[in-house]
Amino acid sequence: MSTDALDFWGQVRRQRNHFFLWWFGWPVVGMVVAIGYESMVKTEAPNWLMVGLFCVWSAVWVLLARRIAQLRCPRCDHAAIGHPYFFMRHARCRHCGLSYAAV
C-alpha cells in the first residue's frame, strides 16, 4: 500500500477518534461545569448556561463530522467517508472501495 494511503487512513483514524471523544466527552464536561459553577457560586448552574454550553458542544461535534466527511480518497480523489459512525476494520472509500483492511 502506498504512503499516501497509509497517511490517509491515519488521518481518518485520528479524525474519527476526535469525533467519538468529543461525543463521549459531553457528560464529563457538563458535569464538571455544573459542579464547578455550583461550588463557586453556591447555587445550581442556570439552564441557559447548560443549554448554551450544549449548543456550542453540538456545533463543534457537527463540524468534526463534516471534517471527516470531506476527506478525499488518495486513489479516486472523491469524498471517501460518508459518515463517522464506523469501526476502522470496516472503513472503505464509498466510491472506489479502497479499504483500511488492506493496509
C-alpha angles and dihedrals in degrees: 000000000000125000089244091059092047090050090047094053091045089054091047090052093049094048093045090051091050089051094052095041089053090048094051092040096070097083091048095046092042092052093045091052093045094047093042092050092048093049093049101041099027092229135087117277110263119250093240090060094050094043091048091049090049091051091052090046091050093049091053090047091054090048090052090051091050091048092057091045090056096058111122121225112243091220104047102013094229127124099281106192120060097189138355096241103100144101113246092238088063096043117123140147109272091217109041101013098240100172133211088212089066091062 
